[in-house]
Amino acid sequence: MDSVALFLSREYTLHIIQALREAKAKCEGDGRRIMAKQYEEVETIMRAQHDIAQSIRENMDRNGGDYTI
């Protein structure tokens, strides 16, 4: 499988998640179930990425800028 890595800010990621939710809702409203499901899958991935980034930020804030396990 080919992969692509993106570097996005946590704030921008939230904007993307919101846009995906809106697109999913629009697709559900006009019957495009397959597209709605695809938007939902991408939203799930973006939400997981945001949660990881948020966890790392909180860890660094607690530890004076260092990430500790």
C-alpha positions, 0 to 999 in steps of 0.5 A: 500500500502506498502512503502519504503523510501530512503535517497538520496543526491540531486546529486545522485538523478540527476544521477538516473534521467539521467539514467532513461531518458537514459533507457526510450530512449532506450526502446522507440528506440526498441519498449518497450513502457510499460517499457518506460512509467514505467521509465518515471513515476519513473523519474517524482517521482524522479524529484519531490523529487529532486525539493523538496530537492532543495527548502528546501536547498535554504530556509535553505541557505536564512535563515542561516541554519534554515528552515522557512515556 
